[in-house]
């Protein structure tokens, strides 16, 4: 299932990217609050940052719902696609 593994990796990379964007927007918003002329831009940066973090936090759930493991997937394949080692149960 190479397609599903690559789709999983792309969605997890998107999660990391959204988290980074959210963090940068939060930082930029904090700095922009220091200037009275740029406070509105700071508010917008905070809103964009919180939205990016919110979407990023729900991506693992979406990955499990949309591209969840099937019976034909082995634990090793699922773990490898997530960049982890398979653990014994």
Buried (B, 14 or more C-beta within 10 A) or exposed (E): BEEBBEBBBEBBEBBEEBBEBBBBBBEBBEEBBEEEEBEEBBEBBBEBBBBBBEBBEEBEEEBEEEBEBEEEBEEEBBBBBBEEEEEEE
